[in-house]
Amino acid sequence: MKKKTFAYLLLLVLAVGLAVRLYRLDLRPMHHDEANQAYKFGQLLEKGEYRYDPADHHGPTLYYFNLPFAWLSGQTTFAELTEKTLRGATVFFGLLIILLVLAAGNNLKASEKFWAAVLLALSPALVYYSRFYIQETLFVAFSLAFVIILWRFVFRPDFRQGVWLGLAAGLLFATKETWLIVAGAAAASIVLLRIPGWLKNSGRRDEKGQRKVTLNLPAIKSALLPSLLAVVIFLAVSFLFYSSFFKHPDGFLDAFRALGGYLEKAAEPGWHRHGFWYYFSLLLYRKAGAGGPLFSEIPVLALALYGAVLSFIRLSRRAAENFRAYLTLFALTTALIYSAIPYKTPWNLLVFLAAFLVLAAVGFSHLLSLIKIRQAKIILAGALIIWSGWQMYLVNIYFHSYPANPYVYAQTSPDFMRLVSRVEELVSVSKEGREMPVKVIAPPEETWPIPWYLRKFSRVGYWTSSEQVEELEPAECAILSAGESRKRSEAELDSYVLQYYSLRPDVLMVLAVREDLWENYRLRKYTTPPGAEK
């Protein structure tokens, strides 16, 4: 493939990748994790305040990289933020993942890089979480960058590669605590590929028949300073982020202390516990009920397996030429580690899925090279693109929030948006407007994403149990979990109109509207001519 042709095709792929990530970016209701992240970002945006929480949140890169998107949108407060602004940051890093195939350089052919870009651009899971305001898309981008640059550094340990390696490692560490899995798997994969060469060298004997141990001292010396530079940059970058840019230096140490807590969480996952084959069950097969569509990544995984086999069949004596085998070992190692950990969420599969997609491109490129009939190549390429595009559409647009979707996990129900719309309608008839008192009574796990959707209200109170609230008055409106609503007296609830909405599967919320406000709403709704509302 000519360089000019490759450049034009890559630009086309990027344009498609951007379009599918931006299309109706606010279509899916905010997930409770997204809303929680948005609140933390809002504190940073409004007050410049951020402090790493080692107990219950991941690293800070998501928040700091989101600042330019808010500034460019002219949004300076939490109330002004929109879903598009927040998810715009993850869309950007979703595009960066596609571009990172260029970092492979001569380790991949142009055709392999092109098909890797296509598969990364259209991947249902990667697109889905590029439209999701959590750390995972950033983590995948930094993971892929680290894996590629580490390989390049090992075989060309100069200062330039040292700078890039330290930067990638620092950003990876500053994004999520599971950076150790990625770093460990990448290092172990390189070691496994180098072992045959080391064994061969250790088997050499001198004239007296004794084993010769040879050390390439010049190479070791030349790699020492670039390695030291990489470590310094790694520490500097991670310290900048975890210390909130020098405001809270203890945050850097907290990042290391947090590892113990996350190990405990992995061992005691609670309702996040899933079996060993959980991730592959999401990728391989999921049926959306009787007569519903099929969700499956079998074609891509089959191509990835083909690419993995090819990478070892073509194993070269020159270790520097075995990048594909290195990527295979990394993908398999991370897949096995993540699968062995009881704590599982769907987005954790993205790290090894991205590597599988590159291997699928290797397999597909080779498959096309075996076909001599041009029309057959076009048909095969078209079939792969159509299947990937169709799966991407089902996951991200048609079934964006429904449990049949393999990547939907404790997702806020579209029905909850009816509750949000009803509260907005009530505002228009309340004398208080957005200063209307609202009480929210629900345990923490059933509160989010309510604070996001009530961010423009100035008089909202939050309580975790009904015992903390003597009476609902003077609130014109109250939102309660089903469990907490049952604790209120019938006499009190008689002065409110109760409506029921689904927050998530098996989580019901109760909207209590004071009778006088409800009567005002009904009069306005049924006596105002259509189109006359202001």
C-alpha positions, 0 to 999 in steps of 0.5 A, spaced: 500 500 500 502 506 497 504 511 503 499 516 500 493 511 499 494 509 506 494 516 509 487 518 505 484 511 507 486 512 514 483 519 514 477 516 512 477 511 517 478 517 523 472 521 520 468 515 520 470 513 527 469 520 529 462 520 526 460 514 530 462 516 536 459 523 536 452 521 533 447 523 538 452 523 544 447 524 549 442 519 547 444 514 553 442 516 560 448 518 564 450 512 568 451 512 575 458 512 575 458 517 569 454 522 574 459 521 580 465 522 575 462 528 573 461 531 580 468 530 582 470 534 575 465 539 577 469 541 583 475 541 579 472 546 574 468 550 579 473 551 585 480 548 582 479 543 587 481 535 586 484 530 591 485 523 589 481 518 593 484 512 594 478 508 597 473 509 591 475 512 585 480 511 580 486 516 577 485 523 576 487 524 568 480 523 566 478 530 570 484 534 568 484 532 561 476 534 561 478 541 563 480 543 555 473 541 553 469 544 558 473 551 557 472 550 549 465 549 551 464 556 555 462 551 561 465 554 568 460 550 573 457 543 574 450 546 573 452 548 566 456 542 564 452 537 559 453 530 557 456 532 550 462 536 554 463 530 558 463 525 553 467 529 548 474 527 552 473 520 552 471 521 544 478 524 543 481 518 547 477 513 543 480 517 536 487 516 539 486 509 540 485 508 532 491 513 531 496 509 535 497 504 530 501 508 527 506 508 533 507 501 531 512 503 525 515 498 521 513 492 526 506 492 522 505 492 515 501 498 512 495 493 510 495 491 517 495 498 520 489 500 516 485 494 518 487 495 525 484 502 524 478 500 521 477 494 527 478 499 532 474 505 529 468 500 528 469 496 535 462 495 538 465 495 545 470 501 544 465 505 541 460 504 547 465 506 552 468 512 548 461 515 549 462 513 556 465 518 561 469 513 565 477 512 565 477 506 561 478 509 554 483 513 557 486 507 560 486 503 553 489 509 550 495 509 555 496 501 555 496 501 548 501 506 547 505 503 553 505 496 550 508 499 543 513 504 546 516 498 551 517 494 545 521 499 541 525 501 547 527 494 549 530 494 542 532 501 541 533 504 548 535 511 546 533 518 550 527 519 545 524 512 546 525 513 554 521 520 554 515 517 550 516 510 555 516 514 561 510 519 559 506 513 557 507 509 563 506 515 568 499 517 564 497 509 565 499 509 572 495 516 573 489 513 570 487 507 574 490 502 579 490 496 574 496 499 570 500 494 574 497 488 570 498 492 563 505 493 565 507 486 568 503 483 562 507 487 557 514 486 561 513 478 562 511 477 554 518 480 552 521 476 557 518 470 554 520 472 547 527 473 549 528 466 553 530 462 547 535 467 545 538 467 552 538 459 553 542 459 546 547 464 548 548 460 555 549 454 552 555 456 548 562 453 551 569 456 551 575 452 548 575 448 555 568 446 555 565 451 560 559 455 559 560 462 556 556 467 560 557 473 555 554 480 557 553 486 552 556 491 556 556 497 551 549 495 550 547 495 557 551 502 558 547 505 552 541 503 555 542 505 562 541 513 562 535 512 557 532 507 562 533 512 568 530 518 564 524 514 563 523 512 570 524 520 572 519 522 567 514 516 569 515 519 577 514 526 575 508 525 571 504 521 576 506 525 581 504 531 578 497 528 577 496 525 583 499 531 587 493 535 584 499 539 581 503 540 587 497 542 591 496 535 595 503 531 595 500 526 599 496 524 593 502 520 590 503 516 596 496 514 596 496 512 589 501 506 592 497 505 598 490 504 594 493 498 591 492 494 597 485 496 597 484 494 590 487 487 591 481 486 597 476 489 592 478 484 587 478 478 592 471 480 595 467 483 589 460 482 592 455 483 586 461 484 581 463 477 582 463 473 575 465 467 573 472 465 569 469 466 562 465 472 563 468 476 558 468 471 553 461 470 554 460 477 552 464 477 546 462 471 543 454 470 543 449 474 546 441 474 544 436 479 545 430 475 546 426 471 542 426 474 535 431 479 537 438 480 534 445 477 535 450 480 539 457 477 537 464 478 536 466 471 533 468 473 526 473 478 529 476 473 535 476 468 529 481 473 525 485 474 532 486 467 533 488 466 526 493 472 527 496 469 533 497 463 530 501 466 524 505 470 529 508 464 532 509 460 525 513 466 523 517 467 529 524 470 527 530 468 530 531 476 530 527 478 536 526 485 534 522 482 528 517 478 533 512 484 535 506 480 533 508 474 537 509 479 543 502 482 542 499 475 542 502 474 549 500 480 552 493 479 549 493 472 552 496 474 558 492 480 560 485 476 558 487 470 563 489 475 569 483 479 568 478 473 567 482 470 573 480 476 578 473 475 581 471 482 580 469 483 573 465 489 569 464 489 562 469 495 561 475 491 563 475 487 557 477 493 553 485 492 554 486 485 551 480 486 546 484 492 543 490 487 542 486 482 539 483 487 534 490 489 532 491 481 531 485 480 527 488 485 523 494 481 522 490 475 520 485 479 515 491 482 512 494 475 511 487 472 509 486 477 503 493 476 501 492 469 499 486 471 495 488 472 488 481 474 485 479 482 486 472 481 487 473 476 492 477 481 496 472 486 496 466 482 498 470 479 504 472 486 506 465 489 505 462 483 509 467 484 515 466 492 515 458 491 514 458 486 520 462 490 525 458 496 523 452 493 524 454 490 531 456 497 533 450 500 531 446 495 535 450 496 541 451 504 541 444 506 538 439 501 538 440 497 544 444 503 547 441 502 554 437 495 554 440 489 558 440 485 552 446 489 550 452 485 552 456 492 554 450 495 558 451 494 566 447 497 571 445 502 566 440 508 568 434 506 565 430 510 559 424 510 564 428 514 569 428 520 564 421 520 564 422 522 572 427 527 570 422 530 564 416 530 570 420 534 575 422 539 569 415 540 567 413 541 575 418 547 575 414 551 570 408 551 575 412 552 581 412 559 584 419 557 586 422 555 579 429 552 580 429 554 587 423 549 588 425 545 595 426 537 593 428 532 598 432 526 595 431 520 600 435 513 598 441 509 599 448 511 596 447 506 591 440 508 589 442 516 589 446 516 583 445 519 577 440 524 581 445 529 583 447 530 575 440 531 573 438 536 579 445 539 578 441 546 576 436 546 582 439 550 588 435 547 594 436 540 593 437 535 600 440 528 600 439 523 605 441 516 605 435 513 610 428 515 611 429 516 619 434 522 617 428 526 615 422 527 620 417 530 614 417 531 607 414 538 608 416 543 606 418 540 599 414 540 594 417 534 590 421 528 593 424 523 590 425 516 594 427 509 593 422 504 593 424 501 600 425 508 603 418 510 601 415 504 605 418 507 611 414 514 610 407 514 614 400 513 610 398 520 612 404 524 610 404 520 603 396 522 602 398 529 601 403 527 595 401 524 589 406 518 588 409 516 581 413 510 580 419 510 575 425 505 574 432 507 575 435 501 573 433 494 572 430 492 579 431 499 582 424 503 583 424 510 585 418 514 587 416 521 585 412 524 590 409 531 588 405 535 593 398 535 591 397 543 590 403 543 586 400 537 582 394 541 581 397 547 578 401 542 573 394 539 571 391 545 570 397 548 566 397 542 562 390 541 560 388 548 559 394 551 556 393 550 548 398 547 545 404 551 543 402 557 548 407 555 553 413 560 554 
